[in-house]
């Protein structure tokens, strides 16, 4: 299953030159971690240590809409079959 994810979206120049069906075979999947800043940092660090994502792939810490809680977001690119 780990091979189903691409680490980064294709770069704009690559995406424009890629065949249309290649772009159609990928979709973004967003993972949100919501909670206290300390809890979020713990979970993000854990996922980085597991090799799920790089630290720079995560958004900055920001307020979650309508809740007043904090969040960070990661976008992974899923390879469709």
N, C-alpha and C positions, 0 to 999 in steps of 0.2 A: 504494500500500500504506500510506503514511503516514496516509491518511484512514481506514484501518481501525481506528486506535487513537484512543480518547478520552483526553484528557489527565487526567481525574480521574473517579473513580466518581461516580455520581449522589449528590447529598446525600440524607440519610435522608428528609427530607420530600418531596423530589421522587420518590425511589424508591418510597415508599409510595403516592403518588398516580399514578405511571406505570402504564400498562396492563401486565398480566402478560406479554403477548407482547413488549413493549418490553424488559423485564428479561431475558426469555429470549433476546434477540438480542445479549446481551453476555456476555463471560466474562473473568475476570481472568487475565492472563498475567504470571508473575513472572520477572524477570531477575536473576540473582545474579552478582556479581563477587567472586571468591574469590582471595586471595593476600596479599601483604604490604600493610600500611597505605599505604605510598608508591605501590605499583603500583595499588591500588584507587583511590586519590585521582586518579592520573593518568588512568585509564580513565573514571572518573565525570566528571571535568572535561572530557575529550574529548567524551563523549556530550552533556554540557550545551552545549558550544560548537557541536556539530552540530545542536542544537535537538531532540534526541531526548527530553529530559526536563529538568525544572527541578531545581536542586540540592535544593530542599526536598522533592522527590518521593521521594528516596532515604532508606532507613532510616539510622539511625546506624551507625557502625562497630561490629561485634560479632563475637564468636568464632563460627566455624562449628562446628556440632556434630560431635563425634567426630574432628576433624582437628587442632584446635589452631590452624588458620589463621584469618585474618580475613575478613570478608565485609560487603557491603552489598547490599540488596535493593531492587528497584524493581518496582512493580506497574503495569502498563499494562492498560487495558480494551480488549479486542478486540471490534470490531463483527462479529457473525456475519452471514452473508448469508442 
